[in-house]
Amino acid sequence: MDKKKELVGRVNSFNDEQMYSIIGGDAKTYGPVSADEVRRWIREGRADEGTKIKPEGKGDWIELGTLPEFFPVPSTIPPKISQRHAAVIQSGFGEIHVGDCLRYSWHVYRQDPWKITGVIGIVFFGQFLLNSIPLVGALLAFLLNGPILGGVYYFCLQNLKGHPGGVRDVTETVKDRFLPCFLATTVSSLLAFGPFLLALIPAAALFFASGVEIEKLAEHSALLLAMGLPLLAGILGMMYLLICWSLAVPLAACSTSDFWTSLTLSWRGVRNNFWPYLGLLLILGAINLLGILCFVVGLFITIPVTFLATMIAYEQIFRTTDSR
């Protein structure tokens, strides 16, 4: 009996040391990873019995359900790969290519401009109506603006992947990913506002120490400069944090990540691509300014293109699909 237990232990040890590669729902190959990592993917719904897997050293791809070390599994595990995968960075963050973001966003938009503009227009008009409700509008804006924005990002991502949806993409995101999107929006905004609040302290201290009346403040240029420098630094710090966390809501909406993981990944991914990402944001801002100058009607084109371009940058950084 002891020899039998020892043999079983050796077999289990071998299975745990074995490395595997799998083909994900996006048709990309992941791995090699350990057996524990494959089990985690199964628990998260990223792999099921039909997922193609290849143990290292073997030549053929087989179905995951045929390997006894992984199946049978508890019935509570989702049988299909979810549309929202865990945001796992396999081999570091990718690089943003601004030209590709602009070209491909325009290409995708031209495939179905009426639907893309229509869905985004309907969602934002509905959001405007909710926010305009007397008394409760401010509360609804505080609770729903982040999740609704996440739903628009998810809708755009589905279009990029060739699975165009509709308003239902937005409503399902609000329902399924409400808490991560809400917390990603709220926490990132509060944290980003911190540098500006800190900058107010020396500016206020200089003002009160000077004894200058507020009506005569404009006459003291040196004091204005001394107060303005920390405020400028605080504003720049706030903007930097907002940019670095700007992809937290898309991550919270389009993956199974919790809000803190979304903040962390957005911070790391954007920092690795800060200057090209900033360049993309400036170009998109200029494009939307042109949309305003075109009697505001141009925004019906530039805003959808902006969302699509942002999600292409998201794809390039986090490598969730093969962006053009």
C-alpha positions in Angstrom: 0.0 0.0 0.0 2.8 2.4 0.8 4.5 1.7 -2.6 1.2 2.5 -4.3 0.8 5.8 -2.5 4.4 6.6 -3.4 3.7 5.9 -7.0 0.6 8.1 -7.0 2.5 10.9 -5.4 5.2 10.7 -8.1 2.6 10.9 -10.8 0.9 13.9 -9.2 4.2 15.6 -8.8 5.0 15.0 -12.5 1.7 16.5 -13.5 2.3 19.6 -11.4 5.7 20.0 -13.0 4.4 19.5 -16.5 4.0 22.7 -18.6 1.2 23.4 -20.9 0.2 25.7 -23.8 -3.5 26.5 -24.6 -5.4 28.2 -27.4 -7.6 30.8 -26.0 -11.0 32.0 -27.1 -9.3 34.7 -29.2 -7.4 32.0 -31.2 -4.1 33.1 -29.6 -1.6 30.7 -28.0 -0.8 31.2 -24.3 1.9 29.5 -22.4 3.8 27.5 -21.5 2.3 27.7 -18.0 2.1 25.3 -15.1 -0.8 23.0 -14.2 -1.8 25.3 -11.4 -2.1 28.2 -13.8 -4.3 26.1 -16.1 -6.5 25.2 -13.2 -6.8 28.9 -12.3 -7.9 29.7 -15.9 -10.5 26.9 -15.6 -11.8 28.4 -12.3 -12.0 31.9 -14.0 -14.0 30.5 -16.9 -11.1 31.3 -19.4 -10.9 27.6 -20.3 -13.3 24.6 -20.5 -13.4 21.0 -21.7 -13.2 22.0 -25.3 -10.2 24.3 -25.0 -7.2 23.0 -27.1 -4.2 22.2 -25.0 -0.8 20.8 -25.6 1.5 19.4 -22.9 5.1 20.5 -23.5 7.0 17.8 -25.3 3.9 16.4 -27.0 3.2 17.0 -30.7 -0.6 17.2 -30.9 -3.2 19.6 -29.6 -5.9 17.8 -27.6 -9.0 18.9 -25.7 -8.5 20.0 -22.2 -11.4 17.8 -21.0 -9.5 14.6 -21.9 -6.8 15.3 -19.3 -7.7 13.7 -16.0 -5.5 16.0 -14.0 -7.9 18.9 -14.9 -11.4 17.2 -15.3 -13.9 16.4 -14.1 -14.4 19.7 -12.5 -17.1 21.1 -10.2 -20.3 22.0 -12.0 -20.1 25.6 -10.7 -17.3 26.3 -13.2 -18.6 28.1 -16.3 -18.7 25.7 -19.3 -17.7 28.4 -21.8 -15.0 30.9 -22.1 -16.3 34.3 -21.0 -16.3 37.3 -23.2 -14.5 39.1 -20.4 -11.1 37.5 -19.7 -9.0 38.1 -16.7 -6.4 40.9 -17.4 -3.3 38.7 -17.3 -0.2 40.2 -18.8 1.6 37.3 -20.4 4.9 38.8 -21.7 5.0 42.5 -20.6 3.0 45.4 -21.9 2.8 46.2 -25.6 3.6 49.4 -27.3 1.2 52.0 -28.6 1.4 52.9 -32.3 -0.5 56.2 -32.7 -0.8 56.0 -36.5 -2.4 52.5 -36.3 -4.8 53.7 -33.6 -6.1 56.5 -35.8 -6.2 54.5 -39.1 -7.9 51.4 -37.7 -10.4 53.4 -35.6 -11.5 55.2 -38.8 -11.6 51.9 -40.7 -13.8 50.2 -38.1 -16.1 53.2 -37.8 -16.6 53.3 -41.6 -17.8 49.7 -41.5 -21.0 50.6 -39.6 -21.0 54.4 -38.9 -24.8 54.7 -38.3 -24.9 51.9 -35.7 -21.8 53.0 -33.8 -22.9 56.6 -33.7 -26.5 55.6 -33.0 -25.6 53.4 -30.0 -23.2 55.9 -28.5 -25.6 58.8 -29.1 -28.5 56.9 -27.5 -26.5 56.0 -24.5 -25.2 59.5 -23.9 -28.6 61.0 -24.4 -30.1 58.6 -21.9 -27.3 59.4 -19.5 -28.0 63.2 -20.0 -31.7 62.6 -19.2 -30.8 60.6 -16.0 -28.4 63.3 -14.8 -31.1 66.0 -15.5 -33.7 64.5 -13.1 -34.3 67.0 -10.3 -32.8 66.1 -6.9 -31.7 62.5 -7.7 -29.9 63.4 -10.9 -26.6 64.2 -9.1 -26.8 60.9 -7.2 -27.5 59.0 -10.4 -24.6 60.7 -12.1 -22.3 59.8 -9.2 -23.3 56.1 -9.3 -23.8 55.5 -13.0 -21.5 57.7 -15.1 -18.5 55.4 -14.6 -20.3 52.1 -15.3 -22.1 53.7 -18.4 -18.7 54.9 -19.7 -17.4 51.4 -19.2 -20.3 50.0 -21.2 -19.4 52.3 -24.1 -15.8 51.1 -24.0 -17.0 47.5 -24.0 -19.3 48.2 -26.9 -16.4 49.7 -28.9 -14.1 46.8 -28.0 -16.7 44.3 -29.3 -16.8 46.2 -32.6 -13.0 46.1 -32.9 -13.1 42.3 -32.4 -15.7 41.8 -35.1 -18.6 41.2 -32.7 -20.7 44.3 -33.0 -23.4 44.5 -30.4 -25.7 47.4 -29.4 -27.1 49.2 -26.4 -27.4 45.8 -24.7 -23.5 45.7 -24.4 -23.8 48.9 -22.3 -26.7 47.8 -20.1 -25.1 44.4 -19.5 -21.8 46.0 -18.5 -23.6 48.3 -16.1 -25.3 45.3 -14.6 -22.4 42.9 -14.5 -19.5 45.2 -13.9 -21.1 48.0 -11.9 -19.0 47.9 -8.8 -15.6 47.6 -10.4 -16.4 50.4 -12.9 -17.9 52.6 -10.2 -14.9 52.1 -7.8 -12.3 52.5 -10.6 -13.9 55.9 -11.5 -14.4 57.1 -8.0 -11.1 56.0 -6.4 -8.9 57.2 -9.4 -10.6 60.6 -9.3 -10.2 61.0 -5.6 -6.5 59.9 -5.7 -5.8 62.1 -8.7 -7.2 65.2 -7.0 -4.8 64.7 -4.1 -1.8 66.6 -5.6 -4.0 69.7 -6.3 -5.3 69.7 -2.7 -1.7 69.4 -1.4 -0.7 72.3 -3.7 -3.4 74.5 -2.1 -1.7 74.4 1.3 1.5 76.4 0.4 -0.5 78.7 -1.9 -3.0 79.5 0.9 -0.2 79.8 3.4 1.6 82.4 1.3 -1.5 84.4 0.8 -2.5 84.6 4.5 1.1 85.3 5.5 1.4 88.2 3.0 -1.5 90.1 4.6 -2.6 91.3 1.2 -6.3 91.8 0.7 -7.8 89.6 -1.9 -9.1 92.6 -3.8 -5.5 93.9 -4.3 -4.0 90.5 -5.0 -3.6 91.3 -8.7 -1.3 94.2 -7.8 1.3 91.8 -6.3 2.8 89.9 -9.2 5.5 88.3 -7.2 3.0 86.9 -4.7 0.8 85.7 -7.6 3.8 83.9 -9.1 4.8 82.3 -5.8 1.2 81.1 -5.2 0.8 80.0 -8.8 3.9 77.7 -9.0 2.6 75.1 -6.5 -0.8 75.3 -7.9 0.6 74.7 -11.4 2.6 71.7 -10.1 -0.5 70.4 -8.4 -2.6 70.6 -11.6 0.2 68.9 -13.6 0.4 66.2 -11.0 -3.4 65.7 -11.1 -3.4 65.5 -14.9 -0.6 63.0 -14.9 -2.4 60.7 -12.5 -5.7 61.0 -14.5 -3.9 60.1 -17.7 -2.1 57.1 -16.1 -5.4 55.8 -14.6 -7.5 56.6 -17.7 -7.6 53.0 -18.8 -8.8 51.7 -15.4 -12.5 51.9 -16.4 -12.0 50.1 -19.7 -10.1 47.4 -17.8 -12.8 47.1 -15.2 -15.5 46.9 -17.9 -13.8 44.6 -20.4 -12.1 42.1 -18.1 -12.9 40.3 -14.9 -10.4 42.3 -12.9 -11.4 44.0 -9.7 -11.1 47.8 -9.5 -7.7 47.9 -7.7 -6.1 45.5 -10.3 -7.6 47.7 -13.0 -6.0 50.8 -11.5 -2.6 49.0 -11.1 -2.6 47.7 -14.7 -3.7 51.0 -16.1 -0.9 52.8 -14.1 1.8 50.4 -15.3 0.6 50.1 -18.9 0.1 53.8 -19.5 3.4 54.7 -17.8 5.2 52.4 -20.1 3.7 54.2 -23.1 3.2 57.7 -21.5 4.4 59.9 -24.3 2.8 58.1 -27.3 -0.4 57.8 -25.3 -0.3 61.5 -24.4 0.3 62.3 -28.1 -2.7 60.2 -29.0 -4.9 62.0 -26.5 -3.7 65.4 -27.8 -4.5 64.4 -31.4 -7.9 63.1 -30.4 -8.6 66.3 -28.5 -7.7 68.3 -31.6 -10.0 66.1 -33.7 -12.9 66.7 -31.3 -12.2 70.4 -31.3 -12.6 70.3 -35.1 -15.9 68.4 -34.5 -17.1 71.3 -32.4 -16.0 73.9 -35.0 -18.1 71.9 -37.6 -21.3 73.3 -36.0 -20.9 70.6 -33.2 -22.4 68.0 -35.7 -18.9 66.8 -36.3 -18.8 65.4 -32.7 -21.2 62.7 -33.9 -18.3 61.3 -35.8 -15.3 62.4 -33.8 -16.5 61.0 -30.4 -17.1 57.5 -31.7 -13.7 57.5 -33.4 -12.1 58.7 -30.2 -13.6 55.8 -28.2 -12.5 53.3 -30.9 -9.0 54.7 -31.0 -8.7 54.6 -27.2 -9.7 51.0 -27.2 -7.2 50.2 -29.9 -4.5 51.7 -27.7 -6.0 49.5 -24.9 -5.6 46.5 -27.1 -2.1 47.3 -28.0 -1.0 47.9 -24.4 -2.7 44.8 -22.9 -2.4 42.5 -25.9 -5.9 41.2 -25.6 -6.3 40.7 -29.3 -4.4 41.2 -32.6 -4.9 44.9 -33.3 -4.1 46.2 -36.7 
